Amino acid sequence: MDKERSPLKTSIGTLLFCEPDRSLNLTVGSDRKTSILKGMPFQNDLTVRKLMTANPIRLSPDRPIQEALEIMNQKRIGAIPVTNEQNQIVGIFTERDFLRRAVSASPGWRTMPISEWMSPFPYTIHPDAGWEEAVQSMERLRVGHLPVVEDGKLVGILSTRQVMSQRNLFLKQSVEERTRELKRANEELLARDSEFRHYMQMAARLQRRFVIPTAPPNWPELAWGIHFAPLDPLGGDYYDFALPDEDHLGVLMTDASGHSLPAAMVAIMARQAFSEIANKTISPSQALEAVGKRLYGLIEDRFVTAFYAIYNRKTRELTYSNAGHTVPYLFRARTKTCERLYIRGLMLGITSDETYQEKTVVLEPEDRLCLYTDGLTDARNEIGEFYGTERLVNYLSSHPELHAQELADGLFEDMNNFRGSSKLTDDVSIVVAECCKCL
């Protein structure tokens, strides 16, 4: 091939040699209803207007081919729109047009007007068309460039290279912006979480200070062991003591339904009701009935389980009632066995007129009473087994040498060893009363 017929050094690949099917005679215009992509979803985030080369270099139909080639080589572009004096598109001169015709062109072709080699009346696209519409159009029409026309005037040109590179850039920028937004949102959530945890810790300190008793009454005939382990900073477990008179000591164990703040609020209300009533009666059943009436209607769909026992230091009798709470166990030092202090009773807050029964046992020296919440027995190990009352009883029976606090701490540790890496799902509270030998 002689010098005059040498093609451009750059090409957009094999796509340039594909002849579009002109029998379609379709135009992608401003009316999207006439688009060749009917029914296809439009992408509103990225339009042709954002991708195109605005106000592109253009030539009139009478300009020589040589001028067009020089501009294309100099500007490293693959196509030049051809317009009339009114800036209306009449054709497009592309690398494909040049390669298709240069092979058989006669000498002197460089001075020929580009109207001889251009593709007349090319397919166009509107600047408000979406990115996906542009991609589908160029693939279906098998063209590498689309003039962009608005109100009948040329306003830009779009190439496949622009479509893909700008799309990639847009996606990168979108990902970066989204990443920044997520980072800001995460930082805000972390800040709010830190603030929430701070307030929860403050509330937990207030709960322990004003709701959970600091120490049991100091009676020489009774020693106490307490292990209080809420699942969250605020818990629904609550224990308390009462001194109705100089000869009676009451011990209460409750468990509010739920966890965290809602359960803690119910526990606070139960504590307030109990503190107003417990010092006025030496009957556990009357105390639970009065607390139940006060809680009814206040805690809506929640409830409280409670076990309340009153010890008479003169008779060594322990009288107790139960409002749906886990059944305590009494370890008998003389027989090395555990008694189950079972008595029926409905949970507090369900009705306002529930009545409760009472039972009485006599405590002997070195007996140990163990009150607990269901977080202890409901703890599970890695294979889903419950710690259960059988293990609880076995621990109490096999450690008669432990004093009250050692027994409470040891029982909690035994449960922890059993569950292994399995997480707790509820608050755990343990109160142990030990009858001293001075009895």
C-alpha positions in Angstrom: 0.0 0.0 0.0 1.4 3.4 -0.9 1.9 6.2 1.6 -1.3 8.0 0.6 -3.3 5.0 1.5 -1.8 4.2 4.9 -4.4 4.0 7.7 -4.4 5.9 11.0 -2.0 4.5 13.6 -4.7 4.2 16.2 -7.8 2.1 16.0 -10.6 1.1 18.4 -10.2 -2.6 17.4 -12.2 -5.0 15.5 -15.4 -3.0 16.2 -14.3 -0.6 13.6 -14.7 -3.2 10.8 -18.3 -4.0 11.8 -20.8 -2.5 9.4 -23.9 -1.2 11.2 -27.3 -2.4 10.0 -28.6 0.7 8.4 -31.9 -0.9 7.7 -32.9 -0.2 11.3 -32.9 3.5 10.6 -33.3 4.3 14.3 -32.4 7.4 16.2 -32.0 7.6 20.0 -33.5 11.0 20.6 -34.9 13.1 23.4 -38.2 11.1 23.4 -37.3 8.1 25.5 -40.5 6.4 24.4 -39.0 6.0 20.9 -35.7 4.7 22.2 -34.3 1.5 20.8 -34.1 0.4 24.4 -37.8 0.4 25.2 -38.6 -1.1 28.6 -35.0 -0.9 29.8 -34.4 0.8 33.2 -32.7 4.2 33.0 -29.8 4.9 35.3 -30.4 8.3 36.8 -27.1 8.6 38.6 -25.0 8.9 35.5 -26.2 10.4 32.2 -24.7 11.0 28.8 -24.3 14.7 29.6 -21.9 13.8 32.4 -19.9 11.4 30.1 -19.8 13.1 26.7 -17.2 15.5 25.3 -19.1 18.7 25.2 -18.7 21.1 22.2 -16.5 18.7 20.3 -14.4 19.6 17.3 -16.5 19.5 14.3 -16.1 20.1 10.6 -18.3 21.1 7.7 -18.9 18.6 4.9 -16.7 20.4 2.5 -13.5 20.2 4.6 -10.8 17.9 3.1 -10.2 14.4 4.5 -6.5 15.4 5.1 -7.6 18.0 7.6 -9.8 15.6 9.4 -7.0 13.0 9.7 -4.6 15.6 11.0 -7.0 16.7 13.7 -7.8 13.1 14.7 -4.1 12.2 15.0 -3.2 15.4 16.8 -6.1 15.2 19.3 -6.0 11.4 19.5 -9.7 11.1 18.8 -11.5 8.4 16.8 -14.3 10.5 15.2 -15.3 14.0 14.1 -18.9 15.1 13.8 -19.8 16.7 10.5 -22.4 19.6 10.8 -23.9 22.2 8.6 -24.0 26.0 9.3 -26.9 25.5 11.7 -24.9 23.1 13.8 -27.1 20.2 12.8 -25.5 16.8 12.5 -25.3 15.6 8.9 -22.6 12.9 9.3 -19.7 11.6 11.3 -16.2 10.8 10.1 -14.6 7.9 12.0 -11.6 5.7 11.9 -13.9 3.0 10.5 -14.9 5.2 7.6 -11.2 5.9 6.8 -10.1 2.2 7.0 -13.0 1.0 5.0 -12.4 3.4 2.1 -8.6 4.0 2.1 -7.8 0.5 0.9 -9.4 1.1 -2.5 -9.1 4.9 -2.7 -7.5 6.6 -5.8 -4.6 9.0 -5.6 -5.6 12.4 -4.4 -8.1 11.2 -1.8 -6.6 13.5 0.8 -8.1 16.5 -0.8 -11.5 15.0 -1.2 -14.3 16.5 1.0 -15.1 14.5 4.1 -18.7 14.3 2.9 -17.4 11.7 0.4 -16.2 9.3 3.1 -18.3 10.2 6.2 -21.3 8.1 7.5 -24.3 10.3 6.7 -27.1 10.8 9.2 -25.6 8.8 12.0 -27.4 7.5 15.0 -27.6 10.0 17.8 -28.4 10.0 21.5 -29.9 12.6 23.9 -27.7 14.1 26.7 -30.2 13.1 29.3 -30.1 9.4 28.3 -28.7 7.1 31.0 -25.4 5.3 31.0 -26.9 1.9 30.5 -29.0 3.2 27.6 -25.8 4.5 25.9 -24.0 1.2 26.4 -26.8 -0.9 25.1 -27.2 1.5 22.1 -23.6 1.3 21.1 -23.5 -2.4 21.5 -26.7 -3.0 19.5 -25.8 -0.5 16.8 -22.2 -1.7 16.7 -20.8 1.8 16.7 -17.9 3.3 18.6 -19.2 6.9 18.7 -22.5 8.5 19.1 -23.1 12.2 18.4 -25.1 13.8 21.2 -28.0 16.0 20.0 -30.3 18.2 21.9 -33.1 20.3 20.3 -31.7 19.3 16.9 -28.2 20.8 17.6 -24.9 19.0 18.2 -23.9 19.4 21.9 -21.3 16.6 22.3 -20.0 13.3 21.3 -19.8 10.0 23.2 -17.2 7.2 22.6 -17.1 3.7 24.0 -13.8 4.6 25.7 -15.5 7.5 27.5 -18.4 5.4 28.5 -16.3 2.7 30.1 -13.5 4.8 31.6 -15.9 7.5 33.0 -18.2 4.8 34.3 -15.3 3.2 36.1 -14.2 6.6 37.5 -17.8 7.3 38.5 -18.0 3.9 40.2 -14.7 4.5 42.0 -15.8 7.9 43.2 -19.2 6.6 44.2 -17.5 3.8 46.2 -15.1 6.3 47.8 -18.0 8.6 48.7 -20.1 5.8 50.0 -17.1 4.5 52.0 -16.7 8.0 53.5 -20.4 8.1 54.3 -20.3 4.7 55.9 -17.2 5.7 57.9 -18.9 8.9 59.1 -22.1 6.9 60.0 -20.0 4.3 61.8 -18.1 6.9 63.7 -21.4 8.5 64.8 -22.7 5.1 65.8 -19.6 4.4 67.8 -19.9 7.7 69.5 -23.5 7.1 70.3 -22.7 3.6 71.5 -20.0 5.0 73.7 -22.3 7.6 75.1 -25.1 5.0 75.6 -22.6 2.7 77.4 -21.5 5.6 79.6 -25.1 6.3 80.6 -25.8 2.6 81.1 -22.7 2.3 83.4 -23.9 5.4 85.4 -27.4 3.9 85.7 -25.9 0.6 86.7 -23.9 2.3 89.5 -27.1 4.0 90.6 -29.0 0.7 90.5 -26.4 -1.0 92.7 -26.2 1.9 95.0 -29.9 2.5 95.5 -31.6 -0.8 94.5 -29.2 -3.6 95.4 -28.4 -3.7 99.1 -24.8 -3.1 100.1 -24.8 -5.8 102.8 -27.2 -8.1 104.5 -28.3 -7.5 108.1 -25.6 -8.4 110.6 -27.2 -11.2 112.7 -24.7 -13.5 114.4 -26.8 -16.6 113.8 -26.8 -16.1 110.0 -23.9 -15.8 107.5 -24.5 -14.6 104.0 -22.9 -15.3 100.6 -23.9 -13.2 97.6 -22.9 -13.4 93.9 -24.6 -10.9 91.6 -23.8 -11.1 87.9 -26.1 -9.1 85.6 -25.8 -9.9 81.9 -25.8 -6.2 81.0 -24.8 -3.2 83.1 -28.4 -2.9 84.1 -30.1 -6.2 85.1 -33.5 -7.5 86.0 -32.4 -9.6 89.0 -33.0 -8.1 92.4 -32.5 -9.3 95.9 -33.2 -7.5 99.2 -33.6 -7.9 103.0 -36.1 -6.7 105.4 -36.4 -6.3 109.2 -40.1 -6.2 110.1 -39.1 -6.3 113.8 -36.1 -7.3 116.0 -37.0 -11.0 115.8 -37.7 -11.4 112.1 -35.5 -11.1 109.0 -36.8 -11.3 105.5 -34.9 -12.3 102.4 -36.2 -11.7 98.9 -35.1 -12.9 95.5 -36.8 -11.6 92.3 -36.3 -11.8 88.6 -38.0 -9.3 86.2 -38.9 -10.6 82.7 -36.6 -9.4 79.9 -33.1 -7.9 80.0 -31.2 -4.7 80.3 -33.0 -1.4 80.8 -36.7 -2.6 80.6 -36.1 -5.4 83.1 -34.1 -3.0 85.3 -37.1 -0.5 85.4 -39.4 -3.3 86.4 -36.9 -4.4 89.1 -36.8 -0.8 90.4 -40.6 -0.7 90.7 -40.6 -4.1 92.5 -38.0 -2.9 94.9 -40.0 0.3 95.7 -43.1 -1.7 96.3 -41.3 -4.2 98.5 -39.6 -1.5 100.6 -42.9 0.1 101.4 -44.5 -3.2 102.5 -41.8 -5.6 103.8 -41.3 -3.8 107.1 -45.0 -3.8 107.9 -45.7 -7.6 108.0 -44.1 -10.8 109.1 -46.2 -12.8 106.6 -44.4 -13.6 103.3 -47.7 -14.3 101.5 -49.2 -11.0 102.6 -46.1 -9.2 101.4 -46.2 -10.8 98.0 -49.9 -10.1 97.6 -49.4 -6.5 98.4 -46.5 -6.1 96.0 -48.5 -7.9 93.3 -51.4 -5.4 93.7 -49.0 -2.4 93.4 -47.3 -3.8 90.3 -50.5 -4.8 88.5 -51.1 -2.2 85.7 -47.7 -0.6 86.1 -45.5 -3.0 84.2 -47.9 -3.7 81.3 -47.0 -6.9 79.6 -44.1 -7.7 81.9 -44.0 -9.7 85.1 -41.8 -10.4 88.1 -41.1 -13.8 89.8 -40.3 -13.6 93.5 -39.4 -15.9 96.4 -39.8 -14.3 99.9 -38.8 -16.0 103.2 -38.9 -14.7 106.7 -36.7 -16.1 109.4 -37.8 -16.1 113.1 -34.6 -16.0 115.2 -36.5 -17.2 118.4 -38.0 -20.3 116.8 -35.5 -20.8 114.0 -38.4 -21.2 111.7 -38.2 -20.1 108.0 -41.6 -19.3 106.5 -41.7 -18.8 102.8 -43.9 -18.0 99.8 -43.2 -18.2 96.1 -44.6 -16.1 93.2 -43.5 -18.2 90.2 -39.8 -18.1 91.0 -37.2 -20.8 90.7 -37.4 -23.2 93.6 -34.7 -22.7 96.3 -32.9 -25.6 97.9 -32.1 -26.1 101.6 -28.9 -28.2 102.3 -29.3 -30.2 105.5 -25.9 -30.5 107.2 -27.0 -33.4 109.3 -28.2 -35.7 106.4 -26.0 -34.2 103.7 -29.0 -33.9 101.5 -30.9 -31.1 99.8 -34.6 -30.2 100.3 -36.6 -28.6 97.6 -38.6 -25.7 99.0 -41.5 -26.0 96.6 -44.7 -24.1 96.8 -47.0 -22.9 94.1 -47.8 -19.3 93.2 -48.5 -17.0 90.3 -46.0 -14.4 89.1 -46.4 -10.8 90.3 -48.0 -8.3 88.0 -50.3 -10.7 86.2 -53.4 -10.1 88.4 -54.3 -7.8 91.2 -56.1 -10.3 93.5 -53.7 -13.3 93.6 -53.3 -15.0 97.0 -50.3 -16.9 98.1 -49.7 -19.9 100.3 -47.0 -20.3 103.0 -44.9 -23.2 104.2 -42.5 -23.4 107.2 -39.3 -25.3 107.9 -37.0 -25.3 110.9 -33.3 -24.4 110.3 -30.5 -26.3 112.1 -26.9 -25.4 112.6 -24.8 -25.5 109.4 -27.8 -25.8 107.1 -27.5 -23.7 104.0 -30.4 -22.0 102.1 -29.6 -21.3 98.4 -31.7 -18.8 96.5 -30.9 -18.2 92.8 -32.4 -16.9 89.6 -32.9 -19.0 86.4 -29.9 -17.5 84.7 -27.9 -20.1 86.8 -29.8 -23.2 85.9 -30.6 -22.1 82.3 -26.9 -21.7 81.4 -25.9 -23.9 78.6 -22.6 -25.5 77.5 -21.3 -25.8 73.9 -23.6 -28.7 73.0 -26.7 -27.1 74.3 -27.0 -28.9 77.7 -28.5 -26.9 80.6 -26.6 -26.6 83.9 -29.9 -27.5 85.5 -30.9 -28.2 89.1 -29.3 -31.6 89.2 -25.8 -30.1 89.0 -26.8 -27.3 91.4 -27.9 -29.9 94.0 -24.8 -32.0 93.4 -22.6 -29.0 94.0 -24.4 -28.0 97.2 -24.3 -31.6 98.5 -20.6 -32.3 97.7 -19.2 -29.1 99.3 -20.5 -29.1 102.9 -17.2 -27.6 104.1 -17.7 -24.3 102.2 -19.1 -21.3 104.0 -21.8 -19.1 102.6 -19.7 -16.7 100.4 -17.4 -19.5 99.3 -20.4 -21.6 98.3 -22.0 -18.7 96.3 -18.8 -18.0 94.4 -18.0 -21.6 93.9 -21.4 -22.4 92.5 -21.1 -19.6 90.0 -17.6 -20.8 89.0 -18.9 -24.4 88.7 -21.6 -23.1 86.3 -18.9 -21.2 84.3 -16.7 -24.2 84.0 -19.7 -26.2 82.7 -20.7 -23.7 80.0 -17.1 -23.3 78.7 -17.1 -20.8 75.8 -20.9 -20.7 75.5 -22.2 -17.2 76.4 -24.6 -16.5 79.2 -28.0 -15.3 78.1 -29.5 -14.1 81.4 -28.6 -12.4 84.6 -27.3 -14.7 87.4 -27.9 -14.0 91.1 -27.1 -16.3 94.0 -27.8 -15.7 97.7 -26.7 -18.3 100.3 -27.8 -18.1 103.9 -25.7 -20.3 106.3 -27.0 -21.1 109.8 -24.1 -20.7 112.2 -23.3 -23.2 115.0 -24.2 -20.7 117.6 -27.8 -21.7 117.1 
